[in-house]
């Protein structure tokens, strides 16, 4: 894998090929994630040379992910490239189980308040990258973009990004605010961004940071075919993990094993290395809830694909065909 730093557009910020996605550290979709485990996971990433930490205001009802990062850094702020997000928060909802719901809110005053609180939780005076987490259908995106530009101009962040947006919304956002990065889901089975969003970003020098490279563990090569996900594990709601679709996806993973074995690297390392070398991909975020998982994924930094492996992966992708939506149902 090419380990050279990758710039975020024309911003004074670069990231390595791999970053730690800090959503799982909040413990809201995985069992057994303690604050101590979250801190240890972040420290393991830093020790492995993975400095790009991707978090958000809503990663935890009380900012658990951001608080774990602050504790893990122990005052050494410059050891990390911290990417944050604003525009989504949690509210109580006693008609549901769990009794909470996500609310998208892109109003300028809400954005500023969330970023201010995030900076306090993180114990820093600036982010390296700040995304609008998702466009708010009730607020013109120009208004949200304008507030992010004001935060950029004020030094609250060094770069600006937009996550989970279509090309028309990216275009409108970029007309109001410098856009340095875009964040979307992408993996071997879900490559929708290749149609429009990724070409748009490449043409304009906007960095693409992708999440779900291992599709919540599906592409890690360790999931048994009889796996049953408890109600506390959000994966039970995703079509990718259900019925015939789940079986076909595990068949696809089996098709990757010969290449991984020939190269002497585990399946997840092969998957991460392939993802990181795709044209236009600037950074790949993987999730982890333990130091062991971090160290396992960090091995992908030493995985070098050859033409035979690339051809085998292309053939497996073509044979699998389009997969189900990655979104929960």
N, C-alpha and C positions, 0 to 999 in steps of 0.2 A: 504494500500500500504506500502511496505517495504521502509522506508525512509533512510536506512543506505547508506552512501556514497559508490559509485561503482567505483573501480579503472579503469584507462585507461591502460590496459595491465600492464607492469611493470614500467610505468612512475610514477614520483612522483606527480601525479595529480588524483583526484577523482571528480566525479560529482554526483549530486543528480539524482533521477529517472526522473525528469522533467527539461527541459531547454527551454528557449525562443528562437525560431527561428526568427531571426531579418530581414529576407528578406522582409516581408510585410512593415516594417518600412521605406523602401526606397520609398514607394509610387508609384512604377512603375506598379503594377498590381492591385491596389485598389484605389478607388476614395476617396478624402477627407482626406488623411493622411498628416497632417502638421508636420513641425519639432517639434512644441510644443507637439503634440500628441505622436510623436515617443519617445521623451524624457520622457514624463509622463508614457508611456507604459513600458519602461525599468525600471523606478523607481518603478512602481507597482510590477514588477517581483521581484526585489530585496527585496522590503518590504514584499513580500509573502514568502520569503525564497528560491526563485528560482535564484540561483547565476550563473548558466550555461547560458551564452549568446553566441549564435552561429551566427556569421556574416561572411562576405566575402568582398574581394576587390571590387567585382562587384555588391554588394548590394547597388545600386544607381549609377547613372552615375558619381557622384562626391563624392562617399563614404558616402552618407547620413546616412546609417545605422551605420557605424563606428563613425561618428561624433555625432550621437544621443547617443551612448553608452558613449563616452567621456564626454559629457555634463551631462548625467544622473549620472555618477560616481562622478563628481565634485571633482576630485583629489583623491578619495578614491579607488585607483586601486585594492587593495587587497580584496575588497568586492565582486569581480566577478571572475568567471572562464571564460576567454575569449577564444573562439575558432574562428579562422579566416581561410580563404581559399585564395589560390592564383591559378593563371593559367587560369582565364577567365576575360576578360575586354570588355568594350563597345567601338564600333567605329561608326562614322556617316555612315548612309546608306540612301541616299536621294531617293532611289528607293522603299522605304518601308514606311509604316505608322504604328507606329511611326518611325521616321527617324533615326534608330539606330539598330545595330545588335550585338549579343554577339560573341566574338572571343575567341576560345580556343588556348592558347599559353603556352606551357610547356617548353620553352627554359630556361636554367638556368639563363641567364641574365635578362629575363623578370620576372621570379619568384622572384629573389632577389629585383628587383626594386619595384614590387608590394608589397612585404612584408615590405620593408622599408617605403613606403608611407602609408601602413595600420598602422604601428606603430606610425607614425606621426599623422595620423588622430585620432587614439585612445588615443594619449597622454601617451604612455607607452613604455618601453624598451624591452618588451617581451610579447609573446602570451603564453597562457597555452597549447594550442593545435593548430597546424597548419596543415591543409589538403591541398593536391593537389586537387583542386576542381573537375577536371575531367582529365583523360588521354588525351594527345594530340596525335592524330593519326599520325601527321607529325614529332613527336619527340620521339625517343626511350624512354620508360618510365624509363630506367636506368639512363638517363641523368637528368630527372626531379628529380628522387629519390636522386641522388647524390647531387644535390643542396640543397634539403631539409635536407639531413644529415649534410651538411656543416652549414646550419642555426641552426640546433639542436646543433651541436658541439660548435657553436659560442654563444649560449645562447639566440638566438632570439626567441626560443620557448622551452617549456618544454616537449612537446610530439608531435608526428607526426601521421597524418592520411591520408587516401586516400578515396576519395568519388567517387561514381558512377563508380565502376570498377568491372570487371569480376574476377573470380578466377585466370585465367592465368596471368592477369595483376597484381593482388595483390601479386602473387607469385614472379613475376619478380621484383616488387617494393621492397618487403621485403628482397630480396637477396642483395639489395644495401643500404637499409636504415632501421633502426629500425621502425617497424610499431606497433603503440599502439592502433589505432582506425580506424574503417571503418564507413563511413556514407552512408546509402542507404535509399530509400523510403520503407515503410512498414506500412500496416494497416490491419484491419480485412478482407478487400476485395482484397488486393494486397500483397500476401505473397510469392512472387517469391524467395526471398532470402533464404527461408527455404530449398530450393533444394540443393544449392551448397555454396553460399557465407557465410551464417550464420554458417553451420557446419565447414567450413574452418576456420573461425574466432574463433569459440569455441575451436577447436582442438589446436590452436596456442596461445590462451590467448589474442586475439585481441578484444578490446571492440567494440560492435556494437552500434552506435548511429543512431537512425532512425528519418526520417522526414515524413511528411504527415500522422500522426496517425489519424487525423480527415479528411483526404483527402480534404483539402481546404474548410472545413466547411460541406462537404457532410454528414459526420458521426456525426455531432453535434446535429442532431435531431430538428433543427429549420428551415430547408429549405422548403419552400412551393413547392408543386408540379407544380405550374404554374410559377415558377421562371424563369425570362428571364435575361440573363447576357448581359450587354451592351458591346460594342466593347472595352471599356477601362478596362474591367474586363477579365483577361486572361482565366477565367474558361470557357468562351464560346467556347474555342478551344479544350477542353478536352472531349474525348469520354465518360468519366464517367458522364458527365453532359448533355448528349444529348439523346433525343428520348427514345426508349424502355430501353436502358441501365440506364438512369436516373431514370425511373420509377421503375425498378427492384431494384436499389440501395436504393431508398426511402422505398420500401417494406421491404428491409432488416433492415433498421433503425427502422421501426415500430416493427419488431420482437424483437428488443432489449428493447423496452419500458417496457414490464412487469417486466423484471429483474431489470431495473433501478428503477422502482416504488417500487418494493418489498424491495430493499436495501435502498430506500430513498435518491438516488443520481441521478442527471440529467444524461441524456444519454451521453453527452461528457465525464463526469467524469468516467462513466462505461467504455467507450471506452479507455480512457487514462490509467486507472488502469489496464485493461486487457493487453494492449500493454506493459506496463512497467513490467509486471510480466512474460512475455514470456521468455523461456529459451534462454540465450545468449544475451538478450537485456540489454545494460548497461544504456542507456539514451534515452528519448523520447522528441523530439522537437515539440512544438506547436507554431503556429503563432498567433499573435494578433496585433491589430492596436489601441487598447484603453486600459486604465487601467481596465475598466469593464470586457473586455474579458479575461485579465490576471487573475483577481480575480475569475472569473467563472471557468477557467481551473485549477487554483491552488487548487480548492476544491477537485480535484481528489486525492490529497495527503491524504485525509481523507477517501477515498472510499476503503473499504475492501471487496473484492469479496469472495463468498463462493462457495462450490462445486456445489450447485444448479445453481448458476448464470453461472459458467464456463460451465456446461453441456448444459445449454440453449444457450449460445453463440456458442458453438461448433456445436450444431444442426442447428442454424441459418446460420452459415458459410457453412455447408455442403449443406443445402437446396438452398442457393444462387448459389453455384458453382463459377467457375472462372469468374472474372470481366474483363472488358476491360482494356487495357493499361492505365496507369495513365499519359502518356505523351501527350502533346499537338499535335494537327494535323494541 
